[in-house]
Amino acid sequence: MRPHQEPKHPQREMFQIDLEQLIDMHHPLVLLGQCIGWTALEATLGASYHPSQGAPGISTRLMVALHNLKYQHDLSDEDVVAVWVENPYWQQFSGERYFPRPVSLGARAVGWIETEVEEWIARQIEVSREISGQRTGVNSLSSRWGPE
């Protein structure tokens, strides 16, 4: 699906600070971002989005900026996101306006995190039981709760 369009003058949150107030507007990455025709790029790449199917898209500017930064600095997918979160110049280059960036965790994301945590806990319990069984020479589950 196509990404939703950000309003030109969105209502600000109480603690939002303009990135432009935090960074040097003469930084090379800021100047590069001002030279790129983002609107034309969005129009060109926007044709590849399906109008109604799929997950909501992220902004074209963010995708292009992340790919550019990834290859410019020879980073993995995980590393480019990790550095992007910490670097306000990268955030401004990719079209972010405010600091701190709001993080939206929908029900689907929270469910995924919950599942990951449950799997991690189950693995930790399993490892603990294996270690305990190796020390005593018996299955710790059967010795505690009776035969399996």
N, C-alpha and C positions, 0 to 999 in steps of 0.2 A: 504494500500500500504506500501511497505517497506520504511523505512527512507532513505534519500540520504546519501551517505558516505561523510564524511568530508575529504578534502585533508590532507595528512600528513603534508605538509608545505604550508599552505595557505598564500596568500599575505596579509599583515597586512594593516590595516587602519592607517591613520596618528596619531590619538590620542589613539590607542589601547595600553594597557599596559598588559603585561603578568601577569596573576594571580599569577604565581610563584614568581614574584618580590614583590608582596604585602603581601603574607601570609607566615607563618612559615611552611616550608616543613617537619618539624618533628611533626606537629600536628597529633594527633591520626586519624583524619578523612582522612588526606592526606595519611598516612601510610596504612590505611585500603583500600583506593582506589587503592593503588599500589599493594596490595596483591591479589585483586580480578582478576580473569581471565576474563576480559571484552570481549575479542574476542570469547572465548568459550561460554560465556553466550549469546552473540549476535547470534552466530551460532545456539545455542539450541532454543532460543526464536524466531529467525527469521523465523522459519518454520510456525509460526502462522499468519504471514502476508499474505494477498492475493497479488499476484504479480501485479495486475492491477486495482483492484476495491477499492473504499474507499478514504478517505482523505489521504494525505501524512502522513506517520507515523513520530513520533518523535523518537529520538535515543533510543535504548534499554537501554543504560547506564543511560540516564536521567530518563526513566520510573522506572527502578529498584532502582536508587538512591532516587527518590522521595518517592517511596513506603517504602523503608527502613527507611528513615528519618521520614516519617509520622508515622509509627508504633513504631519506637524507641522513639519518643518524644510525642506520643499519640496526634497527631494533626488532625484537619479536613483537607479536601482537600484544602479549601481556605487558611487556616493558613499555611499549608506546603508550598504553593506557595508564600505567603506573606513573610515568613521567608527566603525562598530560595533566593528571590530577594535581600534581605538585607545581606545575609551571604556569603562572598566569599569562605569560606571553604566548604559550601554545594555546591556552584557552581563548584568548582574545583573537588569535589568528583563525581559530576554528569557529568564530562567530559568537562566543559567549559574551555577555554584556556585564554580568554581575559576579561579585564575590561575596559570600561563598556560593557556589553553585548548588541549587536545590537538588536533592536526591529523592526521586520518587520510587518507592517500592510498592508495587501493586500487589494484589492478592496472589497472583501467579508467582512473582518473585519471592514473596515471603514463603509460599508453599515450597518452592524449590529449596530455599535456604533451610527450612524446617526439615525437609527430607534429607538434605546433606548432613545436617547435624545429627539426625537420628541414625543415619548410616555410620557416621564417625563414632558415635557412642557405642553402637553395636560392635564395631570393629575393636574398640578399646576393651570392651568387656570380654570379647573372644580372646584377644591377646593376653589379657590378665588371667583368664582361666587356663590358657595354655601354659603360661609361666608358672602359675600355681600348681598345676598338674605335674610339671617337670620337676619341681622342687620336692613334692611329696611322693611322686611316683604313682599317684592315683588321679582319676578324674575328679577335679574339685567340685564339679556339679553333682556327681553321684554321691560323693562323701558328705556333702552338705544336705542334700534334699532327698537322698535315697536313690534307689536304682532308677535308671532312665527308662 
